[in-house]
């Protein structure tokens, strides 16, 4: 398969690479040449404008030097300069660097550097909004200053009929810079070309950034040709793969999908393919099926043994707790001291609560949904009535429970919490206790509430008993990762508990 695909795609790949490389190289050369030609022309226009201003300033300086004061030569020359193709501002100087005349709005420099020899000096203003050209005479004296606004230089460097989509910047080495145009926008099919050209005798540099010219019909064909070649290669490769690889794999996949746990044979079809690996894959599936069937039988036997062991552990724990509860009951009945008897009875009720949890967990072990809270609390209420002291024999326990399930840890804390609250009501002489378990609207959360007159503020209870009760219920609420809401006026304690499931109502 690898040799067939390689032989089919190799000529197409070589042609596409050669064509793409040749086209890219040719386009790059054209873009560079065009960019440098346009940049050189812009630089020539700037140098020509500077040369005209320099020549006029030098001529005016000689005329001013030979003319008497107030002759009007300076103003006349200034008018000629301002009528040029570039609207700039000028300042003309006479002997001893004395200002003779200047354009309206021209801001004269406060401090000027005098050249040691004749020539010009070009400077870009720090704010980048103007460029000044200082013209010095043969003796080093200042003859004039030409100030070119950025907008005028931008228009001067634009070639009519060409695109405005380019960036143009005038920079001074080690100094300020002036952005003449900032309209270049690249794209996925546009190559960026850059170039620079010295102007003003090398004192400034003109830099350009622009994109390549749009793709033409020939360029589009050259770009699409490798794509068409790739599509042809992909079609050939797909036809080969579909005939000798995909069809056999599809038949093998249908056979594997039809396999169901418990089947002894996967039922592989005969595959007509030159790929030996596919036949070996089918044989590997067949071996996996046999191995999985054997392991499933072993796991089922192990799970059955584990279930029996867990049931036996819970059964023995429940029996041991019931034995302990019975022994405590015997001691409570046989004790001549009422306080000792009450202590035994209190311990018995808690051990019995734990035994009830294990019994209910044992009952729900087959379904593995957790401990059913409704029968758990109902059985606890019955046991509490049966073990209540004589002073609380008439106390009524009312239940309003929805069929929720919880983990064993939550069930143990709930059992102890219900036992503590019911016993506290017994010792405080409350006529009744109401226990409710309802949904809170949120998933996996239920509300457990206990109402009793003993929970009201000012109930006639022993302060030591009340203090111990508060500490115990607070600790149990922390085990349930919840906080008890206390309503001392209504005599109601409530908190949220985590549940794992809710039984369907019949």
VOTORVEX-719735 format. One record per residue (C-alpha): residue number from 1; x, y, z. Coordinates in steps of 0.2 Angstrom, whole numbers. Example, Ala and Ser with C-alpha at 12.3 -4.5 7.8 and 13.67 -1.06 7.14 Angstrom:
2
{pos 1	x 62	y -22	z 39}
{pos 2	x 68	y -5	z 36}
This chain:
506
{pos 1	x 0	y 0	z 0}
{pos 2	x 14	y 12	z 4}
{pos 3	x 23	y 9	z -12}
{pos 4	x 7	y 11	z -23}
{pos 5	x 3	y 28	z -14}
{pos 6	x 21	y 34	z -15}
{pos 7	x 22	y 30	z -34}
{pos 8	x 6	y 39	z -38}
{pos 9	x 10	y 55	z -28}
{pos 10	x 28	y 57	z -32}
{pos 11	x 27	y 65	z -49}
{pos 12	x 13	y 76	z -44}
{pos 13	x 23	y 82	z -29}
{pos 14	x 38	y 86	z -39}
{pos 15	x 29	y 96	z -52}
{pos 16	x 20	y 106	z -38}
{pos 17	x 36	y 110	z -29}
{pos 18	x 45	y 116	z -45}
{pos 19	x 31	y 127	z -51}
{pos 20	x 28	y 135	z -34}
{pos 21	x 46	y 139	z -31}
{pos 22	x 49	y 147	z -48}
{pos 23	x 33	y 157	z -47}
{pos 24	x 37	y 164	z -30}
{pos 25	x 55	y 168	z -35}
{pos 26	x 49	y 178	z -50}
{pos 27	x 36	y 187	z -41}
{pos 28	x 48	y 192	z -27}
{pos 29	x 60	y 199	z -39}
{pos 30	x 47	y 209	z -48}
{pos 31	x 40	y 216	z -31}
{pos 32	x 57	y 222	z -26}
{pos 33	x 61	y 230	z -42}
{pos 34	x 45	y 239	z -42}
{pos 35	x 46	y 245	z -24}
{pos 36	x 64	y 252	z -27}
{pos 37	x 59	y 261	z -43}
{pos 38	x 44	y 270	z -34}
{pos 39	x 55	y 274	z -19}
{pos 40	x 69	y 282	z -30}
{pos 41	x 56	y 292	z -39}
{pos 42	x 49	y 299	z -23}
{pos 43	x 66	y 303	z -16}
{pos 44	x 70	y 312	z -32}
{pos 45	x 54	y 323	z -30}
{pos 46	x 59	y 327	z -12}
{pos 47	x 77	y 331	z -17}
{pos 48	x 71	y 342	z -32}
{pos 49	x 60	y 352	z -20}
{pos 50	x 74	y 354	z -8}
{pos 51	x 86	y 360	z -22}
{pos 52	x 74	y 373	z -29}
{pos 53	x 71	y 380	z -11}
{pos 54	x 90	y 380	z -8}
{pos 55	x 94	y 389	z -25}
{pos 56	x 81	y 402	z -22}
{pos 57	x 87	y 406	z -4}
{pos 58	x 105	y 408	z -10}
{pos 59	x 100	y 419	z -24}
{pos 60	x 89	y 429	z -13}
{pos 61	x 103	y 430	z 0}
{pos 62	x 115	y 438	z -13}
{pos 63	x 101	y 450	z -19}
{pos 64	x 97	y 456	z -1}
{pos 65	x 116	y 458	z 3}
{pos 66	x 118	y 470	z -12}
{pos 67	x 101	y 480	z -10}
{pos 68	x 99	y 494	z 2}
{pos 69	x 88	y 491	z 17}
{pos 70	x 69	y 492	z 15}
{pos 71	x 71	y 488	z -4}
{pos 72	x 57	y 475	z -4}
{pos 73	x 69	y 462	z -11}
{pos 74	x 66	y 450	z 4}
{pos 75	x 47	y 451	z 3}
{pos 76	x 48	y 448	z -16}
{pos 77	x 59	y 433	z -15}
{pos 78	x 48	y 426	z -1}
{pos 79	x 33	y 427	z -12}
{pos 80	x 41	y 418	z -26}
{pos 81	x 46	y 404	z -13}
{pos 82	x 29	y 402	z -6}
{pos 83	x 21	y 401	z -24}
{pos 84	x 31	y 385	z -28}
{pos 85	x 24	y 367	z -30}
{pos 86	x 27	y 364	z -11}
{pos 87	x 18	y 376	z 1}
{pos 88	x 31	y 378	z 14}
{pos 89	x 36	y 392	z 26}
{pos 90	x 52	y 402	z 24}
{pos 91	x 64	y 413	z 34}
{pos 92	x 77	y 424	z 25}
{pos 93	x 92	y 430	z 34}
{pos 94	x 106	y 444	z 30}
{pos 95	x 122	y 448	z 37}
{pos 96	x 127	y 443	z 55}
{pos 97	x 113	y 430	z 54}
{pos 98	x 100	y 444	z 56}
{pos 99	x 82	y 440	z 51}
{pos 100	x 76	y 450	z 36}
{pos 101	x 58	y 442	z 33}
{pos 102	x 48	y 427	z 36}
{pos 103	x 32	y 418	z 31}
{pos 104	x 16	y 421	z 42}
{pos 105	x 15	y 409	z 56}
{pos 106	x 34	y 404	z 55}
{pos 107	x 40	y 399	z 72}
{pos 108	x 58	y 405	z 73}
{pos 109	x 70	y 394	z 82}
{pos 110	x 77	y 402	z 98}
{pos 111	x 94	y 394	z 97}
{pos 112	x 102	y 390	z 80}
{pos 113	x 118	y 380	z 77}
{pos 114	x 130	y 389	z 65}
{pos 115	x 139	y 378	z 52}
{pos 116	x 157	y 378	z 51}
{pos 117	x 157	y 377	z 32}
{pos 118	x 145	y 381	z 18}
{pos 119	x 131	y 368	z 15}
{pos 120	x 114	y 363	z 21}
{pos 121	x 107	y 355	z 37}
{pos 122	x 91	y 345	z 37}
{pos 123	x 82	y 342	z 54}
{pos 124	x 65	y 334	z 58}
{pos 125	x 55	y 343	z 72}
{pos 126	x 53	y 333	z 88}
{pos 127	x 34	y 332	z 86}
{pos 128	x 36	y 324	z 68}
{pos 129	x 25	y 338	z 60}
{pos 130	x 38	y 347	z 50}
{pos 131	x 55	y 346	z 43}
{pos 132	x 67	y 361	z 42}
{pos 133	x 81	y 364	z 30}
{pos 134	x 94	y 376	z 36}
{pos 135	x 105	y 384	z 21}
{pos 136	x 122	y 391	z 26}
{pos 137	x 133	y 402	z 15}
{pos 138	x 151	y 400	z 10}
{pos 139	x 157	y 410	z 25}
{pos 140	x 146	y 399	z 37}
{pos 141	x 132	y 412	z 39}
{pos 142	x 114	y 407	z 39}
{pos 143	x 106	y 412	z 23}
{pos 144	x 88	y 405	z 26}
{pos 145	x 77	y 392	z 33}
{pos 146	x 64	y 382	z 24}
{pos 147	x 50	y 373	z 34}
{pos 148	x 40	y 359	z 25}
{pos 149	x 24	y 353	z 34}
{pos 150	x 21	y 335	z 35}
{pos 151	x 5	y 336	z 24}
{pos 152	x 14	y 344	z 10}
{pos 153	x 28	y 331	z 10}
{pos 154	x 15	y 318	z 10}
{pos 155	x 7	y 325	z -6}
{pos 156	x 23	y 328	z -14}
{pos 157	x 29	y 310	z -12}
{pos 158	x 12	y 303	z -19}
{pos 159	x 13	y 297	z -37}
{pos 160	x -4	y 301	z -46}
{pos 161	x -12	y 285	z -52}
{pos 162	x -4	y 273	z -40}
{pos 163	x -12	y 265	z -25}
{pos 164	x -12	y 274	z -8}
{pos 165	x -10	y 258	z 1}
{pos 166	x 8	y 260	z 8}
{pos 167	x 17	y 267	z 23}
{pos 168	x 30	y 280	z 20}
{pos 169	x 42	y 287	z 34}
{pos 170	x 55	y 300	z 34}
{pos 171	x 69	y 297	z 47}
{pos 172	x 84	y 306	z 54}
{pos 173	x 98	y 294	z 60}
{pos 174	x 99	y 295	z 79}
{pos 175	x 85	y 308	z 79}
{pos 176	x 66	y 311	z 76}
{pos 177	x 55	y 303	z 62}
{pos 178	x 40	y 309	z 52}
{pos 179	x 26	y 298	z 46}
{pos 180	x 21	y 304	z 29}
{pos 181	x 8	y 290	z 25}
{pos 182	x 1	y 276	z 36}
{pos 183	x -12	y 267	z 25}
{pos 184	x -4	y 250	z 22}
{pos 185	x -15	y 235	z 26}
{pos 186	x -8	y 218	z 23}
{pos 187	x -18	y 202	z 20}
{pos 188	x -17	y 183	z 18}
{pos 189	x -12	y 185	z 0}
{pos 190	x -1	y 200	z 0}
{pos 191	x 17	y 200	z 3}
{pos 192	x 25	y 215	z 12}
{pos 193	x 40	y 223	z 3}
{pos 194	x 51	y 236	z 11}
{pos 195	x 65	y 248	z 5}
{pos 196	x 74	y 264	z 10}
{pos 197	x 83	y 279	z 0}
{pos 198	x 94	y 293	z 6}
{pos 199	x 89	y 311	z 3}
{pos 200	x 95	y 328	z 8}
{pos 201	x 113	y 323	z 5}
{pos 202	x 111	y 307	z 16}
{pos 203	x 105	y 317	z 31}
{pos 204	x 88	y 309	z 30}
{pos 205	x 81	y 292	z 24}
{pos 206	x 65	y 289	z 16}
{pos 207	x 58	y 272	z 20}
{pos 208	x 43	y 263	z 11}
{pos 209	x 32	y 248	z 16}
{pos 210	x 19	y 241	z 4}
{pos 211	x 11	y 226	z -2}
{pos 212	x 14	y 216	z -18}
{pos 213	x 2	y 220	z -33}
{pos 214	x -14	y 210	z -34}
{pos 215	x -14	y 192	z -40}
{pos 216	x -18	y 191	z -58}
{pos 217	x -26	y 177	z -69}
{pos 218	x -9	y 169	z -72}
{pos 219	x -4	y 170	z -54}
{pos 220	x -21	y 162	z -49}
{pos 221	x -18	y 148	z -61}
{pos 222	x -1	y 145	z -54}
{pos 223	x -8	y 145	z -36}
{pos 224	x -22	y 133	z -40}
{pos 225	x -12	y 121	z -50}
{pos 226	x -4	y 113	z -35}
{pos 227	x -21	y 112	z -27}
{pos 228	x -28	y 103	z -42}
{pos 229	x -13	y 91	z -42}
{pos 230	x -16	y 88	z -23}
{pos 231	x -34	y 84	z -27}
{pos 232	x -30	y 72	z -40}
{pos 233	x -17	y 63	z -29}
{pos 234	x -30	y 63	z -15}
{pos 235	x -43	y 55	z -27}
{pos 236	x -31	y 42	z -32}
{pos 237	x -26	y 38	z -15}
{pos 238	x -44	y 37	z -9}
{pos 239	x -49	y 25	z -23}
{pos 240	x -34	y 13	z -18}
{pos 241	x -38	y 15	z 1}
{pos 242	x -56	y 12	z -1}
{pos 243	x -54	y -4	z -11}
{pos 244	x -40	y -12	z -2}
{pos 245	x -42	y -5	z 16}
{pos 246	x -58	y 4	z 20}
{pos 247	x -70	y -10	z 14}
{pos 248	x -61	y -24	z 23}
{pos 249	x -60	y -13	z 39}
{pos 250	x -79	y -9	z 37}
{pos 251	x -84	y -27	z 36}
{pos 252	x -72	y -31	z 51}
{pos 253	x -80	y -16	z 61}
{pos 254	x -98	y -23	z 58}
{pos 255	x -93	y -40	z 64}
{pos 256	x -85	y -33	z 80}
{pos 257	x -100	y -21	z 83}
{pos 258	x -112	y -36	z 82}
{pos 259	x -102	y -45	z 95}
{pos 260	x -112	y -46	z 112}
{pos 261	x -104	y -51	z 129}
{pos 262	x -107	y -69	z 132}
{pos 263	x -104	y -74	z 114}
{pos 264	x -91	y -87	z 112}
{pos 265	x -87	y -83	z 93}
{pos 266	x -85	y -66	z 85}
{pos 267	x -90	y -72	z 68}
{pos 268	x -76	y -64	z 57}
{pos 269	x -79	y -63	z 38}
{pos 270	x -67	y -68	z 25}
{pos 271	x -57	y -53	z 19}
{pos 272	x -51	y -51	z 2}
{pos 273	x -37	y -38	z 4}
{pos 274	x -18	y -38	z 1}
{pos 275	x -15	y -30	z 18}
{pos 276	x -9	y -45	z 29}
{pos 277	x -11	y -33	z 44}
{pos 278	x -30	y -33	z 43}
{pos 279	x -31	y -52	z 43}
{pos 280	x -19	y -52	z 58}
{pos 281	x -31	y -39	z 66}
{pos 282	x -46	y -50	z 64}
{pos 283	x -37	y -64	z 72}
{pos 284	x -32	y -53	z 87}
{pos 285	x -50	y -48	z 89}
{pos 286	x -55	y -67	z 90}
{pos 287	x -42	y -70	z 103}
{pos 288	x -47	y -55	z 113}
{pos 289	x -65	y -61	z 113}
{pos 290	x -60	y -78	z 120}
{pos 291	x -49	y -69	z 133}
{pos 292	x -63	y -57	z 138}
{pos 293	x -76	y -71	z 140}
{pos 294	x -64	y -81	z 151}
{pos 295	x -61	y -65	z 162}
{pos 296	x -79	y -61	z 163}
{pos 297	x -83	y -78	z 170}
{pos 298	x -69	y -75	z 183}
{pos 299	x -75	y -58	z 188}
{pos 300	x -93	y -63	z 190}
{pos 301	x -87	y -77	z 202}
{pos 302	x -76	y -64	z 211}
{pos 303	x -90	y -51	z 213}
{pos 304	x -102	y -64	z 219}
{pos 305	x -89	y -69	z 233}
{pos 306	x -86	y -51	z 237}
{pos 307	x -105	y -47	z 239}
{pos 308	x -107	y -62	z 250}
{pos 309	x -92	y -57	z 261}
{pos 310	x -99	y -39	z 262}
{pos 311	x -116	y -45	z 267}
{pos 312	x -109	y -56	z 280}
{pos 313	x -98	y -42	z 287}
{pos 314	x -114	y -31	z 289}
{pos 315	x -124	y -45	z 296}
{pos 316	x -111	y -49	z 309}
{pos 317	x -109	y -30	z 314}
{pos 318	x -128	y -28	z 315}
{pos 319	x -129	y -44	z 326}
{pos 320	x -114	y -38	z 337}
{pos 321	x -122	y -21	z 340}
{pos 322	x -139	y -29	z 344}
{pos 323	x -130	y -40	z 357}
{pos 324	x -122	y -24	z 365}
{pos 325	x -139	y -15	z 365}
{pos 326	x -147	y -30	z 374}
{pos 327	x -133	y -31	z 387}
{pos 328	x -135	y -12	z 390}
{pos 329	x -154	y -14	z 392}
{pos 330	x -151	y -28	z 404}
{pos 331	x -139	y -17	z 415}
{pos 332	x -151	y -3	z 414}
{pos 333	x -166	y -13	z 420}
{pos 334	x -156	y -21	z 434}
{pos 335	x -147	y -6	z 440}
{pos 336	x -155	y 1	z 457}
{pos 337	x -149	y 18	z 453}
{pos 338	x -160	y 29	z 442}
{pos 339	x -146	y 39	z 435}
{pos 340	x -135	y 24	z 431}
{pos 341	x -150	y 16	z 423}
{pos 342	x -154	y 32	z 413}
{pos 343	x -136	y 32	z 407}
{pos 344	x -136	y 14	z 402}
{pos 345	x -153	y 18	z 392}
{pos 346	x -145	y 33	z 384}
{pos 347	x -130	y 23	z 378}
{pos 348	x -142	y 9	z 372}
{pos 349	x -152	y 21	z 361}
{pos 350	x -136	y 26	z 352}
{pos 351	x -129	y 9	z 349}
{pos 352	x -147	y 4	z 344}
{pos 353	x -147	y 18	z 331}
{pos 354	x -130	y 12	z 324}
{pos 355	x -137	y -6	z 323}
{pos 356	x -153	y 1	z 314}
{pos 357	x -141	y 9	z 301}
{pos 358	x -132	y -7	z 297}
{pos 359	x -148	y -16	z 296}
{pos 360	x -155	y -4	z 283}
{pos 361	x -138	y -4	z 274}
{pos 362	x -139	y -23	z 273}
{pos 363	x -156	y -23	z 266}
{pos 364	x -151	y -11	z 252}
{pos 365	x -135	y -19	z 248}
{pos 366	x -142	y -28	z 233}
{pos 367	x -148	y -12	z 224}
{pos 368	x -133	y -2	z 230}
{pos 369	x -142	y 14	z 231}
{pos 370	x -137	y 18	z 249}
{pos 371	x -146	y 18	z 265}
{pos 372	x -165	y 22	z 264}
{pos 373	x -168	y 36	z 276}
{pos 374	x -187	y 34	z 278}
{pos 375	x -187	y 16	z 285}
{pos 376	x -172	y 21	z 295}
{pos 377	x -180	y 35	z 304}
{pos 378	x -196	y 26	z 306}
{pos 379	x -187	y 12	z 315}
{pos 380	x -177	y 24	z 326}
{pos 381	x -194	y 32	z 331}
{pos 382	x -201	y 15	z 336}
{pos 383	x -186	y 11	z 346}
{pos 384	x -186	y 28	z 354}
{pos 385	x -204	y 26	z 360}
{pos 386	x -200	y 8	z 366}
{pos 387	x -185	y 14	z 377}
{pos 388	x -192	y 31	z 383}
{pos 389	x -192	y 33	z 401}
{pos 390	x -208	y 33	z 412}
{pos 391	x -208	y 52	z 412}
{pos 392	x -209	y 52	z 393}
{pos 393	x -220	y 37	z 390}
{pos 394	x -234	y 48	z 383}
{pos 395	x -223	y 58	z 371}
{pos 396	x -229	y 57	z 353}
{pos 397	x -216	y 56	z 338}
{pos 398	x -224	y 62	z 322}
{pos 399	x -215	y 58	z 305}
{pos 400	x -216	y 67	z 288}
{pos 401	x -203	y 58	z 277}
{pos 402	x -200	y 57	z 259}
{pos 403	x -191	y 42	z 252}
{pos 404	x -173	y 48	z 250}
{pos 405	x -157	y 37	z 250}
{pos 406	x -140	y 43	z 258}
{pos 407	x -122	y 36	z 260}
{pos 408	x -118	y 26	z 276}
{pos 409	x -108	y 40	z 283}
{pos 410	x -123	y 52	z 281}
{pos 411	x -135	y 39	z 288}
{pos 412	x -125	y 36	z 304}
{pos 413	x -124	y 55	z 307}
{pos 414	x -143	y 57	z 304}
{pos 415	x -147	y 43	z 315}
{pos 416	x -137	y 50	z 330}
{pos 417	x -144	y 67	z 327}
{pos 418	x -162	y 61	z 327}
{pos 419	x -158	y 51	z 343}
{pos 420	x -150	y 66	z 352}
{pos 421	x -165	y 77	z 348}
{pos 422	x -178	y 65	z 353}
{pos 423	x -169	y 60	z 369}
{pos 424	x -167	y 79	z 373}
{pos 425	x -186	y 81	z 371}
{pos 426	x -189	y 66	z 382}
{pos 427	x -178	y 73	z 396}
{pos 428	x -186	y 90	z 394}
{pos 429	x -204	y 84	z 396}
{pos 430	x -209	y 89	z 378}
{pos 431	x -227	y 82	z 373}
{pos 432	x -222	y 78	z 355}
{pos 433	x -208	y 78	z 342}
{pos 434	x -210	y 81	z 324}
{pos 435	x -197	y 75	z 312}
{pos 436	x -198	y 79	z 293}
{pos 437	x -187	y 75	z 278}
{pos 438	x -192	y 84	z 262}
{pos 439	x -183	y 90	z 246}
{pos 440	x -175	y 107	z 245}
{pos 441	x -177	y 109	z 226}
{pos 442	x -158	y 107	z 222}
{pos 443	x -152	y 90	z 216}
{pos 444	x -145	y 78	z 229}
{pos 445	x -150	y 89	z 244}
{pos 446	x -164	y 86	z 256}
{pos 447	x -170	y 96	z 272}
{pos 448	x -170	y 87	z 289}
{pos 449	x -181	y 97	z 302}
{pos 450	x -185	y 93	z 320}
{pos 451	x -199	y 102	z 329}
{pos 452	x -202	y 101	z 348}
{pos 453	x -207	y 112	z 362}
{pos 454	x -190	y 108	z 371}
{pos 455	x -181	y 118	z 357}
{pos 456	x -190	y 134	z 361}
{pos 457	x -181	y 148	z 371}
{pos 458	x -185	y 146	z 389}
{pos 459	x -189	y 128	z 389}
{pos 460	x -188	y 120	z 406}
{pos 461	x -172	y 110	z 403}
{pos 462	x -156	y 107	z 414}
{pos 463	x -143	y 119	z 408}
{pos 464	x -130	y 106	z 409}
{pos 465	x -140	y 94	z 398}
{pos 466	x -144	y 109	z 386}
{pos 467	x -125	y 113	z 384}
{pos 468	x -121	y 95	z 381}
{pos 469	x -135	y 94	z 368}
{pos 470	x -129	y 109	z 359}
{pos 471	x -111	y 103	z 358}
{pos 472	x -117	y 86	z 351}
{pos 473	x -129	y 92	z 338}
{pos 474	x -116	y 105	z 332}
{pos 475	x -103	y 92	z 330}
{pos 476	x -115	y 81	z 321}
{pos 477	x -119	y 95	z 309}
{pos 478	x -101	y 97	z 305}
{pos 479	x -99	y 79	z 301}
{pos 480	x -114	y 82	z 289}
{pos 481	x -105	y 97	z 282}
{pos 482	x -120	y 108	z 285}
{pos 483	x -125	y 121	z 298}
{pos 484	x -141	y 120	z 309}
{pos 485	x -154	y 134	z 307}
{pos 486	x -161	y 137	z 324}
{pos 487	x -178	y 145	z 327}
{pos 488	x -180	y 147	z 345}
{pos 489	x -197	y 155	z 344}
{pos 490	x -205	y 140	z 335}
{pos 491	x -194	y 127	z 342}
{pos 492	x -187	y 121	z 326}
{pos 493	x -170	y 114	z 321}
{pos 494	x -166	y 111	z 302}
{pos 495	x -152	y 108	z 291}
{pos 496	x -147	y 102	z 274}
{pos 497	x -140	y 84	z 271}
{pos 498	x -133	y 76	z 255}
{pos 499	x -143	y 62	z 247}
{pos 500	x -139	y 51	z 233}
{pos 501	x -155	y 45	z 226}
{pos 502	x -174	y 47	z 228}
{pos 503	x -186	y 31	z 227}
{pos 504	x -200	y 32	z 214}
{pos 505	x -217	y 34	z 222}
{pos 506	x -229	y 19	z 220}
